[in-house]
Amino acid sequence: MDITTIKKLSNQKKLIPFLGAGFSLPLGLPSWESLIRNLAPSLGWDPDVFMQSGNNNYLQLAEYYISKKSKGELRNEISKGMAIDPLKLSASLAHKYLVELKPNSIYTTNYDEGIEQAFQLYGQKYNVIRN
């Protein structure tokens, strides 16, 4: 698909951006591996040993964390790890251009509050539907 077609679809409100997990990585967000590795010390584990114990299965390691701590504590750790620096967000052209598209819908594969924060930053209304 060429840029002319993309612009046409956007103007007709027929463009739905589908954003993968890497969209907000330039904002300094951790990869899933980094996020899971950061859980290890609070469990008394060396991060390398922790990762090997779960065969690098991030979901399995998150479940283990919940079994030793709680789901709420896992959410708190994820939220801390996913905190976005407002200066980096305001410098992100990708986020700025996404807001300028004024899409009716955006689909994402991940937990990414950077998208929501970008809409807030540029004064655009949005509705979040999570499932």
C-alpha positions as CSV (number, residue, x, y, z in Angstrom):
1,M,0.0,0.0,0.0
2,D,1.5,3.4,-1.0
3,I,1.3,6.6,1.1
4,T,-1.4,8.1,-1.2
5,T,-3.7,5.2,-0.5
6,I,-3.0,5.5,3.2
7,K,-3.7,9.2,3.2
8,K,-7.0,8.6,1.3
9,L,-8.1,5.9,3.7
10,S,-7.2,8.2,6.6
11,N,-9.2,11.1,5.2
12,Q,-12.2,8.8,4.7
13,K,-11.8,7.5,8.3
14,K,-11.3,4.0,6.9
15,L,-7.8,3.6,8.3
16,I,-7.3,1.6,11.5
17,P,-3.7,1.6,12.8
18,F,-2.6,-1.7,14.2
19,L,0.3,-1.1,16.5
20,G,2.7,-3.8,17.8
21,A,4.6,-4.0,21.0
22,G,7.5,-2.0,19.6
23,F,5.6,1.2,18.9
24,S,6.5,2.9,22.2
25,L,9.8,1.3,22.8
26,P,11.6,4.5,21.6
27,L,10.0,6.2,24.7
28,G,12.3,4.1,26.9
29,L,9.8,1.4,27.7
30,P,11.3,-2.0,28.6
31,S,10.9,-5.0,26.4
32,W,8.8,-7.8,28.0
33,E,12.1,-9.6,28.8
34,S,13.4,-6.6,30.7
35,L,10.2,-6.2,32.5
36,I,10.1,-9.8,33.7
37,R,13.8,-9.7,34.5
38,N,13.2,-6.8,36.8
39,L,10.8,-8.9,38.9
40,A,13.6,-11.3,39.9
41,P,15.3,-9.3,42.7
42,S,12.1,-8.7,44.7
43,L,11.8,-12.5,44.7
44,G,15.4,-13.0,45.9
45,W,16.5,-14.3,42.5
46,D,19.3,-13.4,40.2
47,P,17.7,-12.2,37.0
48,D,19.7,-14.6,34.8
49,V,18.9,-17.6,36.9
50,F,15.2,-16.5,37.1
51,M,14.9,-16.3,33.3
52,Q,16.5,-19.7,32.9
53,S,14.3,-21.2,35.5
54,G,11.3,-20.4,33.4
55,N,13.0,-21.2,30.1
56,N,12.4,-17.6,29.2
57,N,8.7,-18.1,29.3
58,Y,7.5,-14.7,30.4
59,L,4.0,-15.7,31.2
60,Q,5.2,-18.6,33.3
61,L,7.5,-16.3,35.2
62,A,4.8,-13.8,35.7
63,E,2.5,-16.6,37.1
64,Y,5.3,-17.6,39.4
65,Y,5.6,-14.0,40.6
66,I,1.9,-13.9,41.4
67,S,2.2,-17.2,43.3
68,K,4.9,-15.7,45.5
69,K,3.5,-12.2,45.8
70,S,0.1,-11.2,44.3
71,K,-1.6,-10.2,41.1
72,G,-1.9,-6.6,42.5
73,E,1.9,-6.5,43.1
74,L,2.6,-7.7,39.6
75,R,0.3,-5.0,38.2
76,N,2.2,-2.4,40.3
77,E,5.6,-3.6,39.1
78,I,4.4,-3.6,35.5
79,S,3.0,0.0,35.9
80,K,6.3,1.2,37.4
81,G,8.2,-0.4,34.6
82,M,5.9,1.1,31.9
83,A,6.0,4.7,33.3
84,I,6.6,7.1,30.4
85,D,8.8,10.2,30.5
86,P,6.6,13.1,29.4
87,L,9.6,14.8,27.6
88,K,10.2,11.7,25.5
89,L,6.5,11.4,24.7
90,S,6.4,15.1,23.5
91,A,9.4,14.4,21.3
92,S,8.0,11.3,19.7
93,L,7.0,12.1,16.1
94,A,5.3,8.6,15.8
95,H,2.9,9.4,18.6
96,K,2.3,12.9,17.3
97,Y,1.5,11.7,13.8
98,L,-0.7,8.9,15.2
99,V,-2.8,11.6,17.0
100,E,-2.9,13.7,13.9
101,L,-4.4,10.9,11.9
102,K,-7.5,11.2,14.2
103,P,-8.3,7.5,13.7
104,N,-11.7,6.2,14.7
105,S,-10.1,3.1,16.1
106,I,-6.6,1.8,17.0
107,Y,-5.8,-1.8,17.7
108,T,-2.8,-2.7,19.7
109,T,-1.1,-5.9,20.8
110,N,0.0,-4.6,24.1
111,Y,-0.5,-2.6,27.2
112,D,0.7,0.8,26.0
113,E,-0.5,3.9,27.9
114,G,1.8,6.0,25.7
115,I,-0.8,6.0,23.0
116,E,-3.5,7.3,25.5
117,Q,-1.0,9.8,27.0
118,A,-0.2,11.1,23.5
119,F,-3.9,11.8,22.9
120,Q,-4.1,13.6,26.2
121,L,-0.9,15.6,25.4
122,Y,-2.4,16.9,22.1
123,G,-5.9,17.5,23.5
124,Q,-7.6,14.8,21.5
125,K,-10.5,12.9,22.9
126,Y,-10.3,9.1,23.0
127,N,-12.2,6.1,24.3
128,V,-10.4,3.0,25.6
129,I,-11.9,-0.4,25.2
130,R,-9.9,-3.2,26.9
131,N,-10.7,-6.8,26.7
